[in-house]
Every structure is written in C-alpha cells, then in structure tokens.
Amino acid sequence: MTLNQSVFHEHAKDWWNPEGTFKPLHMFHPLRMDFMVSHIKDHFEKDSVRDLNILDVGCGGGLICESLARLGARVTGIDLSEEAIQVAKEHAKEGDLDISYKVSSLSDIHEKFDVVIASEVIEHVEDQKAFVQEISTHLNPGGCFVITTLNRTLKSKILGVWAAEYILKWAPVGAHDHDFFVRPSELFKMCQESGLSLTQLSGLSFNPLTWEFSLSKDMDINYFAFGVK
C-alpha cells in the first residue's frame, strides 16, 4: 500500500512542467538516467539498453519511461494514479513512443523483466520489505534493479521535507513522511532477504550556489541504488 496518493493525483497534470510541482525530478533526471543506463549496460555487457524489457514502478507521468523508450528499450510503466497514467499516455502519443502504461500495483503484474526501476517510490510504501520482495519476484534471473529514494536522517528531514515542501515548494506539502524514508543499511538488508544483491550506491547532492544536482558520496538526503538478482 502506498501513502499520500491523493497529493500526487491532484498534481498529475503538472508532470511534464519542468518549473512545476515536479521540478526537482526534472533537475536531477539527467543524472538519474546516467546512473541507471550506465549500470544497466555494464551489467548486461551491452553498449545500449536496446531491446531490454524494463518495468518502471510508480512511473508517474513517464519521465523515465520516455527516456528509456527513446534508447530502444521495451518499456512498461505502472502507477496507481489514473490521472498520471493518462498524462503519460498522452505525452507518449505526442512523441510517437511505444510504451505500455497500466494503472496497476506491482503485485498485480504477472510478467518478469530484465530490469525493474522504482525511482522515488519506496519512501511512499508502507510495507517496504514486501515491496522489495515484489521487485525480486518480477525480475528474471540475472536481471537488475534500480531504486532511488531518500535517507532517514535529520538532514533529510530538514532539507528533504521541510525546506523542499515549505520553502522551495519543490514538492506538494504532505508528499513525504520522513518516518518512511529508508536508510541504505535497511535497503541492503531488505534486498539480501529478497534474493537481491545491492552492488552500487551513490549520493545525490544539491549545490545552492550553482542551483545544480550532482552525484556524490554524500547519501544523507537522496541516494541511488543499483543491484542484481
């Protein structure tokens, strides 16, 4: 079960506005894609993600799905928000992109994939252990996964919640519950218990002087995780 779904339903039409509700996602999206694609290619020893069968869980308006589809991957995007999926479908149609979008939870999907992505999702899930197990269940043997999320620290509570929601207006108020943020050690344990191996971690830092994100060793707020089955 996910938390605060109504907040995201209300802002679904804003998904493709780089200056709107989801501005930070647009800002760090190039870094997120570089992290994902480089590790996926290395894992499969390929020079592209072309023809890989990829599932994006909690796809929202389709930012990740469209980037992967343009690289030649076979992409399925699922989300619990009918409004977000409708926005994703319409935007993909405008770009003449063949992406399979479904209003669905992960547990309702019966296919297996080469890659499963859950970006900025697990911190909205109540039963996180079961969620990671579902990711494992939906991966082909030898497949890989990417999880991006927020660490549960005092720093993330101040900057990732209070500042982001109330000062910078980078997220709708109430979009995040700090108690559900996931420490890397907790994610490592959940993966291990689900037959997954977490192999790469990278922090995401924001520089207020340049107004830019960068990958870093600092995982106190946001971090990216890559692993294999």
SEMARLO-629944 format. One line per field, with one value per residue: residue number from 1; residue in three letters; x, y, z of N, C-alpha, C in turn. Coordinates in steps of 0.2 Angstrom, whole numbers. Atoms other than C-alpha are relative to their C-alpha. Example, Ala and Ser with C-alpha at 12.3 -4.5 7.8 and 13.67 -1.06 7.14 Angstrom:
num = c(1, 2)
residuo = c(Ala, Ser)
n.X = c(4, -4)
n.Y = c(-6, -6)
n.Z = c(0, -1)
ca.X = c(62, 68)
ca.Y = c(-22, -5)
ca.Z = c(39, 36)
c.X = c(4, -4)
c.Y = c(6, 5)
c.Z = c(0, 3)
! end
This chain:
num = c(1, 2, 3, 4, 5, 6, 7, 8, 9, 10, 11, 12, 13, 14, 15, 16, 17, 18, 19, 20, 21, 22, 23, 24, 25, 26, 27, 28, 29, 30, 31, 32, 33, 34, 35, 36, 37, 38, 39, 40, 41, 42, 43, 44, 45, 46, 47, 48, 49, 50, 51, 52, 53, 54, 55, 56, 57, 58, 59, 60, 61, 62, 63, 64, 65, 66, 67, 68, 69, 70, 71, 72, 73, 74, 75, 76, 77, 78, 79, 80, 81, 82, 83, 84, 85, 86, 87, 88, 89, 90, 91, 92, 93, 94, 95, 96, 97, 98, 99, 100, 101, 102, 103, 104, 105, 106, 107, 108, 109, 110, 111, 112, 113, 114, 115, 116, 117, 118, 119, 120, 121, 122, 123, 124, 125, 126, 127, 128, 129, 130, 131, 132, 133, 134, 135, 136, 137, 138, 139, 140, 141, 142, 143, 144, 145, 146, 147, 148, 149, 150, 151, 152, 153, 154, 155, 156, 157, 158, 159, 160, 161, 162, 163, 164, 165, 166, 167, 168, 169, 170, 171, 172, 173, 174, 175, 176, 177, 178, 179, 180, 181, 182, 183, 184, 185, 186, 187, 188, 189, 190, 191, 192, 193, 194, 195, 196, 197, 198, 199, 200, 201, 202, 203, 204, 205, 206, 207, 208, 209, 210, 211, 212, 213, 214, 215, 216, 217, 218, 219, 220, 221, 222, 223, 224, 225, 226, 227, 228, 229)
residuo = c(Met, Thr, Leu, Asn, Gln, Ser, Val, Phe, His, Glu, His, Ala, Lys, Asp, Trp, Trp, Asn, Pro, Glu, Gly, Thr, Phe, Lys, Pro, Leu, His, Met, Phe, His, Pro, Leu, Arg, Met, Asp, Phe, Met, Val, Ser, His, Ile, Lys, Asp, His, Phe, Glu, Lys, Asp, Ser, Val, Arg, Asp, Leu, Asn, Ile, Leu, Asp, Val, Gly, Cys, Gly, Gly, Gly, Leu, Ile, Cys, Glu, Ser, Leu, Ala, Arg, Leu, Gly, Ala, Arg, Val, Thr, Gly, Ile, Asp, Leu, Ser, Glu, Glu, Ala, Ile, Gln, Val, Ala, Lys, Glu, His, Ala, Lys, Glu, Gly, Asp, Leu, Asp, Ile, Ser, Tyr, Lys, Val, Ser, Ser, Leu, Ser, Asp, Ile, His, Glu, Lys, Phe, Asp, Val, Val, Ile, Ala, Ser, Glu, Val, Ile, Glu, His, Val, Glu, Asp, Gln, Lys, Ala, Phe, Val, Gln, Glu, Ile, Ser, Thr, His, Leu, Asn, Pro, Gly, Gly, Cys, Phe, Val, Ile, Thr, Thr, Leu, Asn, Arg, Thr, Leu, Lys, Ser, Lys, Ile, Leu, Gly, Val, Trp, Ala, Ala, Glu, Tyr, Ile, Leu, Lys, Trp, Ala, Pro, Val, Gly, Ala, His, Asp, His, Asp, Phe, Phe, Val, Arg, Pro, Ser, Glu, Leu, Phe, Lys, Met, Cys, Gln, Glu, Ser, Gly, Leu, Ser, Leu, Thr, Gln, Leu, Ser, Gly, Leu, Ser, Phe, Asn, Pro, Leu, Thr, Trp, Glu, Phe, Ser, Leu, Ser, Lys, Asp, Met, Asp, Ile, Asn, Tyr, Phe, Ala, Phe, Gly, Val, Lys)
n.X = c(4, -4, 2, 1, 1, 4, -4, -2, 6, 2, -5, -2, -1, -6, -5, -4, -2, -7, 0, 6, 0, -5, -6, -6, -1, -3, -7, -5, 2, -6, -5, 3, -1, -6, -2, 4, -2, -7, 0, 4, -4, -5, 2, 2, -6, 3, -2, 7, 6, 5, 3, 1, 7, -1, 6, -1, 5, 2, -3, 3, 2, -4, -7, -5, 2, -2, -8, -2, 3, -4, -6, 2, 2, 7, 1, 7, 0, 6, 1, 6, 4, 3, -1, -7, 0, 3, -5, -5, 3, 1, -6, -4, 3, -2, -7, 0, -4, 3, -1, 6, 2, 5, 2, -1, -5, -5, 3, 5, -3, -2, -6, -7, -4, -7, -2, 6, -1, 5, -4, 4, 7, 0, 1, 7, 3, 0, -3, -5, -3, 4, -1, -6, 1, 3, -5, -4, 4, 1, -6, -3, -6, -6, 2, -3, 5, -2, 4, -2, 4, -2, -2, 3, -5, 2, -1, 5, 6, 0, -1, 4, 7, 2, -2, 3, 7, 2, -4, -1, 6, -3, 5, 6, 0, 3, -2, -5, 0, -7, -1, -1, -6, -3, -7, -4, -1, 7, 1, -4, 3, 7, -2, -4, 5, 5, -4, -3, -7, -1, -7, -2, 4, -2, 3, 2, -1, 3, -4, 4, -4, 1, 7, -1, -1, -5, -1, -5, 0, 5, 6, 4, 7, 2, -6, 2, -3, 1, -1, 1, 3)
n.Y = c(-6, -6, -5, -7, 0, -6, -6, 0, 0, -7, -4, 4, -3, -4, 5, -1, -7, 0, -6, 1, 4, 5, -3, 4, 6, -2, -2, 5, 6, 2, 3, 7, 4, 2, 5, 6, 3, 2, 6, 5, 3, 3, 6, 4, 0, -3, -7, -4, 4, 2, 6, 3, -1, -4, -3, -6, 1, -6, -4, -7, -3, 4, -3, 6, 4, -3, 0, 7, 2, -3, 4, 7, 5, 2, -3, 0, -4, 1, -4, 0, -6, 0, -7, 0, 5, -3, -5, 4, 3, -6, -3, 5, 0, -6, 1, 6, 5, 6, 2, 3, -3, 4, -2, 7, 1, 5, 7, 2, 2, 8, 1, -1, -5, 0, -5, -3, -7, -3, -7, -5, 4, 4, -4, -1, 7, 2, 6, 0, 6, 4, -3, 2, 7, 0, -1, 6, 4, -2, -1, 7, 1, -4, -7, -5, -5, -6, -4, -6, -1, -5, 2, -2, -4, -6, -5, 1, -2, -7, -2, 4, -1, -7, -5, 1, -1, -6, -6, 0, 2, 5, 6, -2, 1, 6, 6, 5, 1, 1, 7, 5, 0, 6, 0, 5, 6, 3, 2, 6, 5, 2, 3, 7, 4, 1, 3, -5, -2, -7, 0, -7, -5, -7, -5, -6, -6, -6, -6, -5, -6, 1, 2, 6, 7, 4, 6, -1, 5, -2, 3, -3, -2, 4, 4, 5, 7, 4, 7, 6, 6)
n.Z = c(0, 0, -4, 3, 7, 2, 1, 6, 4, 1, 4, 6, 7, -1, 1, 6, -1, -4, -6, -4, -7, 0, 2, -1, 4, 7, -1, -1, 5, 4, -4, -2, 6, 1, -5, 2, 6, 0, -4, 3, 6, -3, -3, 6, 4, 6, 1, 0, -3, 6, 0, -7, -2, -6, -4, -4, -5, -2, 6, 1, 7, 6, 1, 1, 5, 6, 1, 2, 6, 5, 1, 4, -4, 0, -6, -3, -6, -4, -5, -3, 1, 7, 3, 2, 6, 6, 2, 3, 7, 5, 2, 4, 6, 3, 2, 5, -4, -1, -7, -3, -7, -4, -7, -3, -5, 2, -1, 5, 6, 0, 5, -3, 4, 0, -5, -4, -3, -5, -1, -5, -1, -6, -6, 0, -1, -7, -1, 4, 1, 5, 7, 3, 2, 6, 5, 1, 4, 6, 4, 2, -3, 3, 1, -5, -3, -2, -5, -3, -6, -5, -7, -6, -4, -2, 6, 5, -2, 1, 7, 4, -2, -1, 5, 6, 0, -2, 2, 7, 4, 4, -1, -3, -7, -2, 4, -3, -7, -2, -3, 5, 4, -1, -1, 4, -4, 0, 7, 1, -4, 3, 7, -1, -2, 5, 5, 4, -2, 1, 2, 1, -3, 1, -2, 5, -4, 3, -2, 0, 4, 7, 1, 4, -3, 3, -4, -5, -5, -5, 0, -5, 2, 5, 3, 6, -1, 6, -3, 5, -3)
ca.X = c(0, 6, 5, -2, -8, -21, -7, 0, -17, -20, -4, -4, -6, 10, 21, 29, 31, 50, 46, 31, 27, 40, 54, 67, 64, 67, 83, 91, 83, 99, 110, 97, 97, 115, 117, 103, 109, 127, 125, 112, 123, 138, 128, 122, 139, 129, 133, 114, 98, 90, 78, 79, 62, 61, 47, 46, 36, 27, 31, 20, 19, 33, 49, 60, 49, 51, 70, 72, 60, 70, 85, 76, 71, 54, 46, 31, 26, 14, 6, -8, -14, -26, -23, -4, -6, -17, -4, 9, -1, -5, 13, 20, 7, 13, 31, 26, 33, 28, 26, 14, 6, -5, -15, -8, 1, 17, 8, -5, 8, 12, 27, 45, 58, 76, 76, 64, 65, 57, 63, 56, 43, 49, 48, 29, 26, 20, 26, 43, 50, 36, 39, 57, 52, 40, 54, 64, 49, 47, 65, 72, 86, 102, 91, 95, 86, 87, 80, 81, 75, 78, 88, 81, 92, 90, 97, 84, 70, 76, 81, 71, 55, 53, 64, 58, 40, 38, 52, 57, 40, 49, 35, 17, 15, 12, 20, 33, 33, 50, 47, 46, 62, 74, 92, 105, 108, 89, 88, 103, 95, 78, 87, 98, 82, 73, 87, 94, 112, 114, 130, 131, 126, 128, 123, 114, 119, 112, 123, 113, 126, 125, 107, 113, 112, 127, 132, 142, 147, 135, 120, 112, 97, 95, 104, 103, 105, 108, 108, 106, 97)
ca.Y = c(0, 17, 33, 51, 46, 60, 73, 66, 63, 82, 87, 74, 86, 95, 80, 87, 105, 107, 123, 115, 103, 90, 102, 93, 77, 86, 94, 78, 67, 68, 62, 48, 42, 42, 32, 19, 17, 16, 2, -7, -8, -13, -27, -34, -31, -21, -4, 1, -4, -8, -22, -25, -27, -14, -10, 7, 5, 21, 29, 45, 55, 44, 54, 38, 28, 40, 42, 23, 21, 33, 22, 7, -2, -11, -1, -4, 9, 6, 18, 19, 36, 35, 54, 51, 36, 46, 61, 48, 40, 57, 63, 47, 48, 66, 59, 44, 32, 14, 12, 1, 10, 2, 8, -6, -10, -21, -36, -36, -38, -56, -53, -54, -41, -39, -23, -16, 3, 10, 29, 40, 26, 16, 30, 31, 12, 6, -12, -9, -26, -34, -21, -26, -44, -40, -32, -48, -58, -48, -49, -63, -72, -62, -46, -30, -16, 2, 11, 29, 36, 47, 43, 44, 57, 73, 82, 74, 79, 97, 99, 84, 88, 105, 115, 106, 107, 123, 134, 129, 122, 108, 95, 97, 99, 82, 72, 64, 56, 56, 40, 31, 36, 22, 20, 12, -1, -5, -6, -18, -29, -30, -34, -48, -55, -55, -63, -47, -41, -22, -18, 1, 16, 35, 50, 65, 82, 99, 115, 130, 142, 134, 128, 111, 92, 81, 63, 62, 51, 61, 50, 60, 65, 57, 42, 30, 11, -2, -21, -38, -54)
ca.Z = c(0, -4, 6, 1, -16, -16, -16, -32, -40, -38, -47, -61, -75, -69, -73, -89, -82, -78, -67, -59, -44, -50, -54, -44, -53, -70, -62, -57, -71, -82, -68, -63, -81, -82, -66, -72, -90, -87, -73, -83, -99, -88, -80, -97, -105, -119, -127, -126, -117, -134, -133, -114, -106, -92, -79, -71, -55, -50, -67, -64, -80, -89, -87, -85, -97, -111, -109, -110, -124, -134, -131, -139, -123, -122, -108, -96, -84, -70, -57, -45, -51, -66, -69, -70, -82, -93, -94, -98, -112, -120, -119, -126, -140, -144, -145, -156, -142, -140, -121, -111, -97, -84, -69, -58, -42, -44, -36, -50, -63, -69, -81, -77, -83, -87, -76, -63, -58, -43, -43, -28, -24, -9, 3, -1, 3, 20, 18, 11, 14, 4, -10, -12, -12, -26, -36, -34, -40, -55, -61, -72, -65, -69, -70, -61, -52, -48, -33, -29, -13, 2, 18, 35, 43, 52, 37, 26, 37, 37, 19, 11, 19, 27, 15, 0, 4, 13, 7, -10, -15, -23, -18, -13, 6, 14, 0, 11, 28, 35, 45, 29, 22, 20, 27, 15, 28, 29, 10, 9, 22, 13, -4, 4, 12, -5, -15, -22, -21, -19, -28, -31, -21, -25, -16, -24, -18, -22, -23, -19, -27, -44, -42, -48, -43, -44, -39, -23, -9, 2, 5, 19, 9, -8, -15, -30, -28, -41, -38, -47, -44)
c.X = c(4, -3, -2, -1, -4, 4, 3, -5, -1, 5, 2, 1, 6, 6, 6, 2, 7, 0, -6, 1, 6, 7, 6, 1, 3, 7, 5, -1, 6, 5, -3, 0, 7, 2, -4, 3, 7, 1, -4, 4, 6, -2, -1, 5, -3, 2, -6, -5, -5, -2, -1, -7, 0, -7, 2, -6, -1, 3, -3, -1, 5, 6, 5, -2, 2, 7, 2, -3, 4, 7, -1, -2, -8, -2, -7, 0, -7, 0, -7, -5, -2, 2, 7, 1, -3, 4, 5, -2, 0, 7, 4, -3, 3, 7, 1, 4, -4, 1, -6, -1, -6, -1, 1, 5, 5, -3, -5, 3, 3, 6, 6, 4, 7, 2, -6, 3, -5, 4, -5, -7, 0, -2, -8, -4, 0, 4, 6, 4, -4, 1, 6, -1, -4, 4, 4, -5, -1, 6, 2, 6, 6, -2, 3, -6, 3, -5, 3, -4, 3, 2, -3, 5, -3, 0, -5, -7, 0, 0, -5, -7, -2, 2, -3, -7, -3, 3, 1, -6, 2, -5, -6, 1, -3, 2, 4, -1, 7, 1, 0, 6, 5, 8, 3, 1, -6, -1, 5, -2, -6, 2, 3, -6, -5, 4, 3, 7, 1, 8, 3, -4, 4, -4, -2, 0, -2, 4, -4, 3, -1, -7, 0, 1, 7, 1, 5, 0, -4, -7, -5, -7, -2, 5, -3, 3, -1, 2, -2, -3, 4)
c.Y = c(6, 6, 7, 0, 6, 6, -1, 0, 8, 4, -4, 4, 5, -4, 3, 8, 1, 6, -1, -4, -5, 3, -3, -6, 2, 3, -5, -6, -2, -4, -7, -4, -2, -6, -7, -3, -3, -7, -6, -3, -4, -7, -5, -1, 2, 7, 4, -4, -2, -7, -3, 2, 3, 2, 6, 0, 7, 5, 7, 2, -3, 3, -5, -4, 3, 0, -7, -2, 3, -3, -7, -5, -1, 2, -1, 4, -1, 6, -1, 5, -1, 7, 0, -4, 4, 6, -4, -3, 6, 3, -5, 0, 6, -2, -6, -6, -6, -2, -3, 3, -3, 3, -6, 1, -5, -7, -2, -1, -7, -1, 0, 4, -1, 5, 3, 7, 2, 7, 4, -4, -3, 4, 2, -7, -2, -7, 0, -7, -4, 3, -2, -7, 0, 2, -6, -5, 1, 1, -7, -1, 3, 7, 5, 5, 7, 3, 6, 3, 5, -4, 3, 3, 6, 5, -1, 3, 8, 3, -4, 1, 7, 5, -1, 1, 6, 6, 0, -2, -5, -7, 3, -2, -7, -6, -5, -1, -3, -7, -5, 0, -6, 1, -5, -7, -4, -3, -6, -6, -3, -3, -7, -5, -2, -3, 4, 2, 8, 2, 7, 5, 7, 5, 5, 6, 6, 6, 6, 6, -1, -2, -7, -6, -3, -6, 1, -6, 2, -3, 2, 2, -5, -5, -5, -7, -4, -7, -5, -6, -6)
c.Z = c(0, 4, -4, -7, -2, -2, -7, -6, -2, -5, -6, -6, 0, -2, -5, 0, 4, 5, 5, 6, 0, -3, 2, -4, -7, 1, 0, -5, -4, 4, 2, -6, -1, 4, -3, -6, 0, 4, -4, -6, 3, 2, -6, -5, -7, -1, 0, 4, -5, 2, 7, 2, 7, 3, 4, 5, 3, -5, 0, -7, -5, -1, -2, -6, -7, -2, -2, -6, -6, -1, -3, 5, -1, 7, 2, 6, 4, 6, 3, -2, -8, -4, -3, -6, -6, -3, -3, -7, -5, -2, -4, -7, -4, -3, -5, 4, 2, 7, 3, 6, 3, 6, 4, 6, -3, 1, -5, -7, 0, -4, 4, -5, 1, 6, 3, 3, 4, 2, 4, 1, 7, 6, 1, 1, 7, 1, -5, -1, -5, -7, -3, -2, -7, -6, -2, -4, -7, -5, -2, 3, -4, -2, 5, 1, 2, 5, 2, 5, 5, 7, 6, 5, 3, -5, -5, 2, 0, -7, -5, 1, 1, -5, -7, -1, 2, -2, -7, -4, -5, 0, 4, 8, 2, -5, 3, 7, 1, 3, -5, -5, 2, 0, -5, 3, 0, -7, -2, 3, -4, -7, 2, 2, -6, -6, -5, 3, -2, -1, -1, 4, -1, 3, -5, 4, -4, 2, -1, -3, -7, -2, -4, 4, -3, 4, 5, 4, 6, -1, 5, -2, -5, -2, -5, 2, -6, 3, -6, 4, -2)
! end
